[in-house]
Amino acid sequence: MLVHDVPQRREQASWRQWGGLQTAEQADAEVTTVVPDFECRRWVGAKGTIEANPFLDICRSQIDVAIAGNWQALLEDMRGFHWMLVYGDCRREVGYAIKHPGIGWQDVSA
């Protein structure tokens, strides 16, 4: 027998929007950006800093990131479009973790 709760509508529990910058510390932070290709065979990552947090109708969590390193490589070999962002420089950890399932890694900030 499958038992589950029926979802109930609740009032908003947080004043924060669920995207974009939440604190001044996040705005000043170093970030890691990662984009997987569509087949998830190779990921590309870069270190950067947040330059702006525009409020655009198309994407409420959009931020502008200045990439450290060979940002031209991102333009020449863009294989995906769903970017992930992590606060802090996590490129070494990401590269280590994804090699175990056999995913390739390119660090354009190396």
C-alpha positions as CSV (number, residue, x, y, z in Angstrom):
1,M,0.0,0.0,0.0
2,L,1.4,3.4,-1.0
3,V,0.8,6.1,1.7
4,H,1.6,9.8,1.1
5,D,0.5,13.2,2.3
6,V,-1.5,15.5,0.2
7,P,0.4,18.8,-0.3
8,Q,-1.1,21.8,1.4
9,R,-0.5,25.4,0.4
10,R,1.6,27.3,3.0
11,E,2.4,30.9,3.4
12,Q,5.8,32.1,2.4
13,A,8.3,31.1,5.0
14,S,11.3,33.2,3.9
15,W,11.8,36.8,2.9
16,R,14.5,35.7,0.5
17,Q,14.0,35.1,-3.1
18,W,15.3,31.6,-4.1
19,G,17.9,32.9,-6.5
20,G,20.4,35.7,-7.0
21,L,22.5,37.2,-4.3
22,Q,21.3,37.1,-0.7
23,T,24.1,38.9,1.2
24,A,26.9,41.4,0.7
25,E,29.4,38.7,1.5
26,Q,28.1,36.7,-1.5
27,A,28.5,39.6,-3.8
28,D,32.2,39.9,-2.9
29,A,32.9,36.2,-2.9
30,E,35.1,34.2,-5.3
31,V,33.0,31.7,-7.2
32,T,33.4,28.6,-9.3
33,T,31.2,28.2,-12.4
34,V,30.7,24.8,-13.9
35,V,28.9,23.8,-17.2
36,P,28.4,20.2,-18.2
37,D,27.9,19.3,-21.9
38,F,24.6,17.8,-23.0
39,E,25.9,14.2,-22.9
40,C,27.5,14.8,-19.4
41,R,30.8,13.5,-20.8
42,R,32.8,16.6,-20.1
43,W,32.4,19.5,-17.7
44,V,34.1,22.9,-18.1
45,G,34.8,25.0,-15.0
46,A,36.2,28.4,-14.2
47,K,37.0,30.7,-11.3
48,G,35.5,34.1,-11.2
49,T,34.1,37.0,-9.2
50,I,30.6,38.4,-9.3
51,E,30.4,41.7,-11.1
52,A,26.7,42.5,-11.1
53,N,23.3,41.1,-10.1
54,P,20.8,42.5,-12.7
55,F,17.1,41.9,-12.1
56,L,15.9,40.7,-15.5
57,D,12.4,39.4,-16.3
58,I,13.8,36.3,-18.0
59,C,15.9,35.1,-15.1
60,R,15.6,36.2,-11.5
61,S,18.8,34.5,-10.4
62,Q,21.0,35.9,-13.1
63,I,24.4,37.3,-12.1
64,D,27.3,38.6,-14.2
65,V,30.6,36.8,-13.5
66,A,34.0,38.0,-14.5
67,I,36.0,34.8,-15.5
68,A,39.6,34.5,-14.4
69,G,41.7,32.9,-17.1
70,N,41.0,31.8,-20.7
71,W,37.4,32.9,-21.0
72,Q,37.7,32.8,-24.8
73,A,37.8,29.0,-24.5
74,L,34.2,29.2,-23.2
75,L,33.1,31.0,-26.3
76,E,34.9,28.6,-28.7
77,D,33.7,25.3,-27.2
78,M,30.3,25.9,-25.5
79,R,28.7,22.5,-25.2
80,G,25.9,23.2,-22.6
81,F,23.9,26.0,-21.3
82,H,22.9,25.1,-17.8
83,W,25.6,26.7,-15.6
84,M,26.1,25.8,-11.9
85,L,27.6,28.3,-9.5
86,V,29.3,27.5,-6.2
87,Y,30.6,30.1,-3.7
88,G,34.4,29.6,-3.2
89,D,37.1,28.1,-5.4
90,C,36.0,24.5,-5.7
91,R,37.6,23.6,-9.1
92,R,40.1,21.1,-7.6
93,E,37.3,19.3,-5.7
94,V,35.0,19.2,-8.7
95,G,37.7,17.9,-11.0
96,Y,38.6,15.2,-8.5
97,A,35.0,14.1,-7.9
98,I,33.9,13.9,-11.6
99,K,36.9,11.9,-12.8
100,H,35.7,8.8,-10.9
101,P,32.5,8.3,-13.0
102,G,34.7,9.0,-16.1
103,I,33.6,12.6,-16.8
104,G,36.2,14.8,-18.4
105,W,37.2,18.1,-16.8
106,Q,38.5,21.3,-18.4
107,D,39.5,24.1,-16.1
108,V,39.8,27.4,-18.1
109,S,41.2,29.2,-15.1
110,A,44.2,26.9,-14.6
